């Protein structure tokens, strides 16, 4: 949220050609767009409603749809129509949960084994359980992938991922061809070896 807020403020606001920006969501909870738990609501309040992005360039996942599977298929169609063959996003910005999850891909989810679909309806182990998420193939196909991770509660998983200690973690399974950039605060990086830099 704070990153989005900063992007909506000077000098960053003036540095971005917002009329050329296209926004897609990595995941969404199955709640209405005005719900406090909605990712769309957070992004709109912090950024999208404060910069001149044309409304037609904001591609929202319909979390409120009565059939999450149908909403996932609809969003995949929208991705393919907007991005064309290859469905390659220019930049994917990811956070990481304290359990190593990314988007709504949680440890143990059968969606981690997806190889063809770009969007899946999933059940998360935390509320709200019903979610719609981009899959690993969609995330890893991006031209650039950046992880933004903050907080001491993430430090152990950061060390697991960047140290190669747990390759099964969802965050470790996002493997773009060009590697990933990890942006960590001191707390999140606190379990890394002294002098460690970006591991991949």
C-alpha positions as CSV (number, residue, x, y, z in Angstrom):
1,X,0.0,0.0,0.0
2,X,2.7,2.5,0.9
3,X,4.5,1.8,-2.4
4,X,1.3,2.6,-4.3
5,X,0.8,5.7,-2.2
6,X,4.3,7.0,-3.0
7,X,3.7,6.4,-6.7
8,X,0.7,8.6,-6.6
9,X,2.6,11.5,-5.0
10,X,5.2,13.9,-6.5
11,X,7.8,13.4,-7.9
12,X,6.9,9.8,-8.9
13,X,3.4,10.8,-10.1
14,X,4.8,13.1,-12.7
15,X,7.5,10.7,-13.8
16,X,5.1,7.9,-15.0
17,X,3.3,8.1,-18.4
18,X,0.0,7.0,-16.8
19,X,-1.9,7.1,-20.1
20,X,0.3,4.2,-21.3
21,X,0.1,2.1,-18.2
22,X,-2.1,-1.1,-18.2
23,X,-2.9,-2.6,-14.8
24,X,-3.6,-6.3,-14.1
25,X,-4.1,-7.9,-10.8
26,X,-2.1,-10.9,-9.5
27,X,-4.9,-12.1,-7.4
28,X,-8.2,-11.2,-5.8
29,X,-10.3,-12.3,-2.8
30,X,-13.8,-13.5,-3.7
31,X,-15.4,-10.4,-2.2
32,X,-17.2,-7.3,-3.8
33,X,-14.8,-4.6,-5.0
34,X,-15.8,-2.3,-2.2
35,X,-15.1,-4.8,0.5
36,X,-12.3,-3.9,2.9
37,X,-10.5,-7.1,2.0
38,X,-10.6,-6.4,-1.8
39,X,-7.2,-6.0,-3.4
40,X,-8.9,-3.8,-6.0
41,X,-10.2,-1.5,-3.3
42,X,-6.8,-1.1,-1.7
43,X,-5.1,-0.4,-5.1
44,X,-7.7,2.1,-6.1
45,X,-7.6,4.0,-2.8
46,X,-3.8,4.0,-2.7
47,X,-3.0,4.6,-6.3
48,X,-5.4,3.9,-9.2
49,X,-8.0,6.5,-8.1
50,X,-5.2,9.2,-7.6
51,X,-3.5,9.0,-11.0
52,X,-4.8,9.6,-14.6
53,X,-4.9,5.9,-15.7
54,X,-7.7,5.5,-18.3
55,X,-10.4,3.4,-16.7
56,X,-10.3,0.9,-19.6
57,X,-6.7,0.1,-18.8
58,X,-7.5,-1.2,-15.3
59,X,-8.3,-4.9,-15.6
60,X,-10.1,-6.0,-12.4
61,X,-10.7,-9.6,-11.4
62,X,-14.4,-10.0,-10.7
63,X,-14.1,-11.4,-7.2
64,X,-17.7,-10.9,-6.5
65,X,-18.8,-13.2,-9.3
66,X,-21.0,-16.1,-8.1
67,X,-18.8,-18.7,-9.9
68,X,-15.1,-18.2,-9.2
69,X,-14.1,-20.7,-11.8
70,X,-16.0,-18.8,-14.5
71,X,-14.5,-15.5,-13.3
72,X,-11.0,-17.1,-13.5
73,X,-11.7,-18.2,-17.1
74,X,-13.0,-14.7,-17.9
75,X,-9.9,-13.1,-16.5
76,X,-7.7,-15.4,-18.5
77,X,-9.5,-14.5,-21.7
78,X,-9.0,-10.8,-20.8
79,X,-5.3,-11.3,-20.3
80,X,-5.0,-13.1,-23.6
81,X,-7.0,-10.5,-25.5
82,X,-5.0,-7.6,-24.0
83,X,-1.5,-9.1,-24.2
84,X,-1.7,-11.2,-27.3
85,X,0.4,-14.3,-28.0
86,X,2.7,-15.3,-25.2
87,X,0.7,-13.3,-22.6
88,X,3.8,-11.6,-21.3
89,X,3.4,-8.9,-18.6
90,X,6.1,-6.3,-18.6
91,X,6.4,-6.2,-14.8
92,X,5.0,-8.4,-12.0
93,X,5.3,-6.9,-8.5
94,X,4.9,-9.6,-5.8
95,X,4.8,-9.6,-2.1
96,X,5.4,-12.7,-0.1
97,X,3.6,-14.1,2.9
98,X,5.2,-15.3,6.1
99,X,4.4,-18.9,4.8
100,X,6.1,-18.2,1.5
101,X,3.0,-17.7,-0.5
102,X,2.8,-15.3,-3.5
103,X,-0.4,-13.9,-5.1
104,X,-2.9,-16.5,-3.8
105,X,-0.6,-19.5,-4.4
106,X,-0.2,-21.1,-1.0
107,X,2.1,-23.9,0.1
108,X,0.4,-27.3,-0.8
109,X,-2.0,-25.8,-3.3
110,X,-2.7,-28.0,-6.3
111,X,-2.6,-24.8,-8.4
112,X,1.2,-24.9,-8.0
113,X,1.2,-27.7,-10.4
114,X,-0.6,-25.8,-13.1
115,X,1.3,-25.8,-16.4
116,X,-1.2,-24.3,-18.9
117,X,-3.9,-22.1,-17.4
118,X,-2.9,-18.5,-16.5
119,X,-5.6,-18.0,-13.9
120,X,-7.1,-20.3,-11.3
121,X,-9.8,-20.2,-8.7
122,X,-8.3,-21.5,-5.5
123,X,-9.2,-22.1,-1.8
124,X,-6.7,-20.5,0.6
125,X,-5.9,-21.7,4.1
126,X,-6.7,-18.2,5.5
127,X,-9.8,-16.1,5.3
128,X,-11.4,-15.3,3.0
129,X,-10.8,-18.7,1.6
130,X,-12.1,-18.3,-2.0
131,X,-9.6,-16.5,-4.2
132,X,-8.7,-16.1,-7.9
133,X,-5.0,-15.9,-8.8
134,X,-2.6,-15.8,-11.6
135,X,-0.6,-19.1,-11.9
136,X,3.1,-19.7,-11.9
137,X,3.2,-19.8,-15.7
138,X,1.6,-16.4,-15.9
139,X,4.0,-14.9,-13.2
140,X,7.1,-16.5,-14.6
141,X,6.5,-15.4,-18.1
142,X,6.8,-11.7,-17.2
143,X,9.7,-9.6,-18.6
144,X,10.5,-8.5,-15.1
145,X,9.6,-9.9,-11.7
146,X,10.2,-7.9,-8.5
147,X,9.5,-9.1,-4.9
148,X,8.8,-6.4,-2.3
149,X,9.1,-8.0,1.1
150,X,9.2,-6.2,4.5
151,X,9.0,-7.4,8.1
152,X,10.8,-9.8,10.4
153,X,8.0,-12.3,10.1
154,X,9.1,-12.9,6.5
155,X,12.8,-13.3,7.3
156,X,12.9,-17.1,7.6
157,X,11.1,-17.7,4.4
158,X,13.3,-15.1,2.6
159,X,16.3,-17.1,3.7
160,X,14.7,-20.3,2.6
161,X,13.9,-19.0,-0.8
162,X,17.1,-17.1,-1.5
163,X,19.3,-19.7,0.1
164,X,17.7,-22.5,-1.9
165,X,16.7,-24.3,1.3
166,X,13.1,-24.8,0.4
167,X,12.5,-24.9,-3.4
168,X,9.0,-26.1,-2.9
169,X,7.8,-22.8,-1.5
170,X,5.6,-20.9,-3.9
171,X,7.9,-17.9,-3.9
172,X,10.8,-20.1,-4.8
173,X,8.8,-21.5,-7.7
174,X,8.4,-18.2,-9.5
175,X,11.3,-18.6,-11.9
176,X,11.3,-16.0,-14.6
177,X,13.9,-16.5,-17.4
178,X,15.6,-13.2,-16.4
179,X,15.7,-13.9,-12.7
180,X,13.9,-11.9,-10.0
181,X,14.7,-8.7,-8.2
182,X,14.2,-8.9,-4.4
183,X,13.7,-5.6,-2.6
184,X,13.9,-6.3,1.2
185,X,13.9,-4.1,4.3
186,X,16.5,-4.8,7.0
187,X,14.1,-7.0,9.0
188,X,13.1,-9.2,6.1
189,X,16.8,-9.6,5.2
190,X,17.9,-10.3,8.7
191,X,18.3,-14.1,8.3
192,X,20.4,-13.8,5.2
193,X,24.2,-14.4,5.5
194,X,26.3,-11.3,6.2
195,X,27.1,-9.5,2.9
196,X,24.5,-11.4,0.9
197,X,23.1,-9.7,-2.2
198,X,20.5,-10.7,-4.6
199,X,20.6,-14.5,-4.9
200,X,18.7,-14.9,-8.2
